[in-house]
Amino acid sequence: MLYKEEVMKKEELLLQIQSIFRDILDNESIELTDETTANDVEEWDSLSHIQLIVAIEKQFKIKFTSREILSWKNVGEMIDSMDIKLGNA
């Protein structure tokens, strides 16, 4: 079970990532959840996926490995990787 602080951090990350998604995909109506996948967002294709990763890495000053990126099944797993890199996990 997540502690209240951890939930807040994850929610904050989700909102920040959502802002990046909206900017890169040029769609202000995108609403992300932990379960969101590329299949759920029409504009999220392989090229935009790379753009999203680069934008997230720049924004948060982190780097993902190819293995990490390929292992993600949804936005929640991306946030879990970010938590580890940011020292929140």
C-alpha positions as CSV (number, residue, x, y, z in Angstrom):
1,M,0.0,0.0,0.0
2,L,1.3,3.5,-0.9
3,Y,1.8,6.0,1.8
4,K,0.0,9.4,1.3
5,E,3.3,11.1,0.4
6,E,4.1,8.5,-2.3
7,V,0.6,8.9,-3.8
8,M,1.1,12.6,-3.9
9,K,4.5,12.3,-5.7
10,K,3.0,9.8,-8.2
11,E,0.0,12.1,-8.8
12,E,2.4,15.1,-9.3
13,L,4.5,13.1,-11.7
14,L,1.4,12.0,-13.6
15,L,0.2,15.6,-14.0
16,Q,3.7,16.8,-15.2
17,I,3.9,13.9,-17.7
18,Q,0.3,14.6,-18.8
19,S,1.4,18.2,-19.6
20,I,4.3,16.9,-21.7
21,F,2.0,14.5,-23.5
22,R,-0.4,17.3,-24.3
23,D,2.4,19.5,-25.6
24,I,4.2,16.8,-27.7
25,L,1.0,15.3,-29.0
26,D,-0.7,18.7,-29.5
27,N,-3.9,17.5,-27.7
28,E,-5.0,19.4,-24.6
29,S,-7.8,16.9,-23.9
30,I,-5.4,14.0,-23.1
31,E,-6.1,12.6,-19.6
32,L,-3.5,10.1,-18.4
33,T,-4.0,7.4,-15.8
34,D,-1.5,4.7,-14.6
35,E,-3.2,2.3,-16.9
36,T,-3.0,4.5,-20.1
37,T,-1.2,2.8,-23.0
38,A,-0.3,4.0,-26.5
39,N,-3.4,2.2,-27.8
40,D,-5.5,4.6,-25.7
41,V,-4.1,7.8,-27.2
42,E,-4.7,8.2,-31.0
43,E,-1.7,10.5,-31.5
44,W,0.8,8.3,-29.6
45,D,2.7,6.4,-32.3
46,S,6.3,5.2,-32.4
47,L,7.8,8.6,-33.5
48,S,5.9,10.5,-30.8
49,H,6.9,7.8,-28.3
50,I,10.6,8.8,-28.9
51,Q,9.7,12.5,-28.6
52,L,7.8,11.9,-25.3
53,I,10.8,10.0,-23.8
54,V,13.3,12.7,-24.8
55,A,11.0,15.4,-23.4
56,I,10.5,13.6,-20.1
57,E,14.3,12.9,-19.8
58,K,15.1,16.6,-20.4
59,Q,12.3,17.9,-18.1
60,F,13.4,15.6,-15.2
61,K,17.1,15.4,-16.0
62,I,17.1,11.6,-16.1
63,K,18.0,8.9,-18.7
64,F,16.2,5.7,-19.4
65,T,17.8,2.6,-20.8
66,S,16.3,0.9,-23.8
67,R,15.5,-2.1,-21.6
68,E,13.5,0.1,-19.2
69,I,11.6,1.8,-22.1
70,L,10.7,-1.6,-23.7
71,S,9.5,-3.0,-20.4
72,W,6.8,-0.4,-19.9
73,K,3.3,-1.7,-20.5
74,N,1.6,1.6,-19.4
75,V,2.1,5.1,-18.0
76,G,2.2,3.8,-14.5
77,E,5.2,1.6,-15.2
78,M,6.9,4.7,-16.7
79,I,6.2,6.6,-13.5
80,D,7.6,3.7,-11.5
81,S,10.9,4.0,-13.4
82,M,10.9,7.7,-12.9
83,D,10.3,7.3,-9.2
84,I,13.4,5.1,-8.9
85,K,15.6,7.5,-11.0
86,L,14.4,10.5,-9.0
87,G,15.0,8.7,-5.7
88,N,11.4,8.6,-4.7
89,A,11.0,4.9,-4.6
